[in-house]
Amino acid sequence: MINDIDVCEIGDSWLLRRETGSFSPLLEKLVTDTQSTALLTAATTSAVNAMRQPGVVHTPSELQSYLPDANGMVFAMRVLERQSQCPLSATAAVSTFVASLDPALGEMERYFADANLIGIERAVALHQFSLANIWRRAAYIGAQAVAELAQVNQACLPSLYELSAGILGRLLNAAAQGQSPCLMANGQPFLPALPQRRRAARRILGQPATVTLDGNTQRVYARDVSQGGIGLEQVEIELPVGEIAVVALSTGRHFAGSVVWNKARRAGISLTVPLAPNDPLLWG
């Protein structure tokens, strides 16, 4: 067993890497979740920087879809810390990034509350300055965390993660300087496809599920998910294309959508309501 393992020394920690090309799942999760959180931070900061401009997304329901959630990266970071499998400088940078998001999200919640109470335009006027300052700081700290983890990427993870880190650094630093690099011309945020995500536009789910159509329910396997659809396997009873089905995941979440294809006990469901850009199924 020892012969098929490489040991990477980074700073004051050791990371295991198999010669076969598989990497520490927790390390990869920490890097992926941090980069995903950083991308959502860049998008939110971009919107906040320009929220007084006509047409820019600023309603609570729209902004809510882009708010980052650091829970995944916190879990991976804590386990890696206990196992001493990540440099202290990297975990410290990630911890600082997480800490910077708490006040930013708190200020956003206060903006949402005032938007419901006094109206969006007045709430924007009241909160835009404080929102911009606190989200720019989070973007700046996020850039530092991504750069610190890039040192780990370089030694122990595929090179696409390092390319993603470079893109994220530019986006985050631009947002920290008051720019809006993640806004389209129509004022809508967008999430650029990072190199390490291009190979997997659909995220693997790998969990039991049920699908119900015309009152008939069967057990299936939810293979993967994208913002607009769910892929199913082990479909025993054919799902007619064009019909509306309800997919229930083992986690308890339910989704309605139309059957767009069905072949060899596999099927694809196009969701009636696409997942939010920051949905945990896509990023968690």
C-alpha positions as CSV (number, residue, x, y, z in Angstrom):
1,M,0.0,0.0,0.0
2,I,2.8,2.4,0.8
3,N,4.2,2.1,-2.7
4,D,1.1,3.7,-4.4
5,I,1.1,6.8,-2.2
6,D,3.0,10.1,-2.7
7,V,3.6,12.4,0.2
8,C,3.5,16.1,-0.5
9,E,5.1,18.4,2.1
10,I,3.6,21.9,2.2
11,G,4.8,24.3,4.9
12,D,4.3,22.6,8.2
13,S,1.8,19.9,7.1
14,W,1.8,16.7,5.0
15,L,-0.7,15.8,2.4
16,L,-1.2,12.3,0.8
17,R,-1.5,12.0,-2.9
18,R,-1.9,8.7,-4.8
19,E,0.2,8.1,-7.9
20,T,-3.0,6.9,-9.5
21,G,-4.3,10.4,-9.6
22,S,-6.8,10.4,-6.8
23,F,-6.5,13.1,-4.2
24,S,-7.6,13.7,-0.7
25,P,-11.4,14.1,-1.0
26,L,-11.5,16.5,2.0
27,L,-8.8,18.7,0.6
28,E,-10.5,18.8,-2.8
29,K,-13.8,19.6,-1.1
30,L,-12.2,22.5,0.9
31,V,-10.6,23.9,-2.3
32,T,-13.8,23.5,-4.3
33,D,-16.1,24.9,-1.7
34,T,-13.8,27.8,-1.0
35,Q,-13.6,28.6,-4.7
36,S,-17.4,28.3,-5.1
37,T,-18.0,30.5,-2.1
38,A,-15.5,33.0,-3.5
39,L,-17.3,33.1,-6.9
40,L,-20.6,33.8,-5.2
41,T,-18.9,36.5,-3.1
42,A,-17.6,38.1,-6.3
43,A,-21.1,38.0,-7.9
44,T,-22.8,39.5,-4.8
45,T,-20.1,42.2,-4.4
46,S,-20.5,43.1,-8.1
47,A,-24.2,43.6,-7.6
48,V,-23.8,45.6,-4.4
49,N,-21.2,47.9,-6.1
50,A,-23.7,48.8,-8.8
51,M,-27.0,48.5,-7.0
52,R,-27.9,52.1,-7.5
53,Q,-27.6,51.9,-11.3
54,P,-30.8,51.4,-13.3
55,G,-31.6,47.8,-14.0
56,V,-29.1,46.2,-11.6
57,V,-30.3,43.4,-9.5
58,H,-31.1,44.7,-6.0
59,T,-34.4,43.0,-4.8
60,P,-34.1,40.7,-1.8
61,S,-35.4,37.7,-3.8
62,E,-32.8,38.2,-6.6
63,L,-29.8,38.9,-4.3
64,Q,-30.7,35.9,-2.1
65,S,-30.0,33.6,-4.9
66,Y,-26.3,34.6,-5.0
67,L,-25.4,34.8,-1.4
68,P,-22.5,32.5,-0.5
69,D,-22.9,29.7,2.1
70,A,-19.6,28.8,3.9
71,N,-20.9,25.7,5.7
72,G,-19.3,23.2,3.4
73,M,-15.8,24.8,3.5
74,V,-16.0,25.1,7.3
75,F,-16.7,21.4,7.7
76,A,-13.8,20.3,5.4
77,M,-11.5,22.8,7.1
78,R,-12.2,21.6,10.6
79,V,-11.6,18.0,9.7
80,L,-8.4,18.8,7.8
81,E,-7.2,20.8,10.8
82,R,-7.8,17.9,13.2
83,Q,-5.9,15.5,10.8
84,S,-3.1,18.1,10.2
85,Q,-3.6,17.7,6.5
86,C,-3.6,21.3,5.5
87,P,-1.0,24.1,6.1
88,L,-1.9,26.4,9.0
89,S,-1.5,29.4,6.8
90,A,-4.2,28.0,4.4
91,T,-6.7,27.2,7.1
92,A,-6.1,30.6,8.8
93,A,-6.8,32.3,5.5
94,V,-10.0,30.3,5.0
95,S,-11.1,31.0,8.6
96,T,-10.6,34.7,8.0
97,F,-12.6,34.5,4.8
98,V,-15.4,32.8,6.7
99,A,-15.3,35.4,9.5
100,S,-15.6,38.2,6.9
101,L,-18.8,36.7,5.4
102,D,-20.7,36.8,8.7
103,P,-21.0,40.6,9.0
104,A,-21.5,40.9,5.2
105,L,-24.4,38.5,5.3
106,G,-25.7,40.2,8.4
107,E,-25.7,43.6,6.8
108,M,-27.5,42.1,3.8
109,E,-30.2,40.7,6.1
110,R,-30.7,44.2,7.5
111,Y,-31.0,45.5,4.0
112,F,-33.6,42.9,3.2
113,A,-35.6,43.7,6.4
114,D,-35.6,47.5,5.5
115,A,-36.5,46.8,1.9
116,N,-39.6,45.0,3.1
117,L,-40.4,47.7,5.6
118,I,-39.6,51.0,3.8
119,G,-39.3,49.9,0.2
120,I,-36.4,48.9,-2.0
121,E,-35.3,52.3,-3.2
122,R,-35.1,53.8,0.2
123,A,-33.4,50.8,1.6
124,V,-30.8,51.0,-1.2
125,A,-30.1,54.6,-0.3
126,L,-29.8,53.7,3.4
127,H,-27.6,50.6,3.1
128,Q,-25.6,50.8,-0.2
129,F,-22.5,52.5,1.3
130,S,-22.3,50.0,4.2
131,L,-23.0,47.0,2.0
132,A,-20.4,48.0,-0.5
133,N,-17.7,48.5,2.2
134,I,-18.4,45.2,4.0
135,W,-18.7,43.1,0.8
136,R,-15.6,44.6,-0.8
137,R,-13.7,43.6,2.3
138,A,-15.1,40.1,2.1
139,A,-14.0,40.0,-1.6
140,Y,-10.5,41.1,-0.8
141,I,-10.1,38.6,2.0
142,G,-11.6,35.9,-0.3
143,A,-9.0,36.6,-2.9
144,Q,-6.3,36.1,-0.2
145,A,-7.9,32.8,0.8
146,V,-8.1,31.5,-2.8
147,A,-4.4,32.5,-3.4
148,E,-3.3,30.8,-0.2
149,L,-5.1,27.6,-1.1
150,A,-3.6,27.8,-4.6
151,Q,-0.3,26.9,-3.1
152,V,-1.8,23.6,-1.9
153,N,-3.5,23.2,-5.3
154,Q,-0.1,23.5,-7.1
155,A,1.4,20.6,-5.3
156,C,-1.5,18.2,-4.6
157,L,-4.5,18.9,-6.9
158,P,-5.1,19.0,-10.7
159,S,-3.8,22.1,-12.5
160,L,-7.4,23.2,-13.4
161,Y,-7.9,24.3,-9.7
162,E,-4.9,26.6,-10.0
163,L,-6.3,28.1,-13.2
164,S,-9.6,28.7,-11.4
165,A,-7.7,30.4,-8.6
166,G,-6.2,32.9,-11.0
167,I,-9.5,33.8,-12.5
168,L,-11.2,34.1,-9.1
169,G,-8.3,36.3,-7.8
170,R,-8.9,38.8,-10.7
171,L,-12.7,38.8,-10.2
172,L,-12.5,39.2,-6.4
173,N,-9.8,41.9,-6.5
174,A,-11.8,43.9,-9.1
175,A,-14.9,43.6,-7.0
176,A,-12.9,44.7,-3.9
177,Q,-11.9,47.8,-5.8
178,G,-15.5,48.8,-6.5
179,Q,-15.9,47.3,-9.9
180,S,-18.6,44.8,-11.1
181,P,-16.8,42.1,-13.0
182,C,-19.7,39.6,-12.5
183,L,-22.5,41.7,-13.9
184,M,-23.9,41.4,-17.4
185,A,-24.9,44.4,-19.4
186,N,-28.5,43.9,-18.3
187,G,-27.6,44.2,-14.7
188,Q,-27.9,40.5,-13.9
189,P,-25.1,38.7,-12.1
190,F,-23.4,35.8,-13.8
191,L,-21.1,33.1,-12.6
192,P,-18.2,32.5,-15.1
193,A,-17.5,28.8,-15.7
194,L,-14.3,28.0,-13.8
195,P,-11.9,25.6,-15.5
196,Q,-12.3,22.9,-12.8
197,R,-16.1,23.0,-13.2
198,R,-16.2,22.9,-17.0
199,R,-15.6,19.2,-17.0
200,A,-18.6,18.7,-14.7
201,A,-21.3,21.1,-15.6
202,R,-23.6,18.6,-14.0
203,R,-22.8,17.8,-10.4
204,I,-22.9,14.2,-9.3
205,L,-25.6,13.5,-6.8
206,G,-25.5,9.8,-6.3
207,Q,-28.4,9.3,-4.0
208,P,-31.7,7.2,-3.9
209,A,-34.8,9.0,-5.0
210,T,-38.4,8.5,-6.1
211,V,-40.2,9.8,-9.2
212,T,-43.9,10.2,-9.3
213,L,-45.9,10.6,-12.6
214,D,-49.6,10.3,-13.0
215,G,-50.0,9.1,-9.4
216,N,-47.5,6.2,-9.9
217,T,-44.3,6.3,-7.8
218,Q,-41.2,4.3,-8.4
219,R,-37.8,4.1,-6.8
220,V,-34.9,5.5,-8.9
221,Y,-31.4,6.7,-8.5
222,A,-30.6,10.4,-8.9
223,R,-27.3,10.4,-10.8
224,D,-26.5,14.1,-11.3
225,V,-28.0,17.6,-11.3
226,S,-27.5,20.9,-13.1
227,Q,-29.2,24.2,-12.5
228,G,-31.9,23.2,-15.0
229,G,-32.3,19.4,-14.6
230,I,-31.8,16.1,-12.9
231,G,-30.5,12.9,-14.4
232,L,-32.1,9.6,-13.2
233,E,-30.9,6.0,-13.4
234,Q,-32.5,2.6,-12.6
235,V,-35.9,3.8,-14.0
236,E,-38.0,0.6,-14.2
237,I,-41.2,2.1,-15.6
238,E,-40.7,4.2,-18.6
239,L,-41.4,7.9,-18.1
240,P,-43.1,9.4,-21.2
241,V,-41.3,12.3,-22.7
242,G,-43.2,15.6,-22.2
243,E,-45.0,14.5,-19.1
244,I,-44.7,16.3,-15.7
245,A,-42.9,14.3,-13.0
246,V,-42.0,15.0,-9.4
247,V,-38.6,13.8,-8.1
248,A,-38.1,13.4,-4.4
249,L,-34.5,13.0,-3.2
250,S,-33.6,11.0,-0.1
251,T,-32.7,14.2,1.6
252,G,-36.4,15.2,1.5
253,R,-36.2,17.8,-1.3
254,H,-38.9,17.7,-4.1
255,F,-38.6,19.0,-7.6
256,A,-41.2,19.1,-10.4
257,G,-40.2,19.0,-14.1
258,S,-40.9,17.6,-17.5
259,V,-39.4,14.4,-18.9
260,V,-37.1,15.4,-21.8
261,W,-35.6,12.0,-22.6
262,N,-35.8,8.4,-21.5
263,K,-33.5,5.6,-22.7
264,A,-32.2,2.3,-21.3
265,R,-33.6,2.8,-17.8
266,R,-32.2,6.3,-17.6
267,A,-34.1,9.6,-17.9
268,G,-33.6,13.3,-17.8
269,I,-36.0,15.8,-16.0
270,S,-36.0,19.5,-17.0
271,L,-36.9,21.4,-13.8
272,T,-40.0,23.6,-14.0
273,V,-38.2,26.1,-11.6
274,P,-34.4,26.1,-12.1
275,L,-32.2,25.8,-9.1
276,A,-30.9,29.1,-7.6
277,P,-27.2,29.8,-8.6
278,N,-26.2,29.2,-5.0
279,D,-28.3,26.1,-4.3
280,P,-26.4,23.6,-2.1
281,L,-27.0,20.8,-4.6
282,L,-24.8,22.6,-7.1
283,W,-22.1,23.8,-4.8
284,G,-22.3,21.9,-1.5
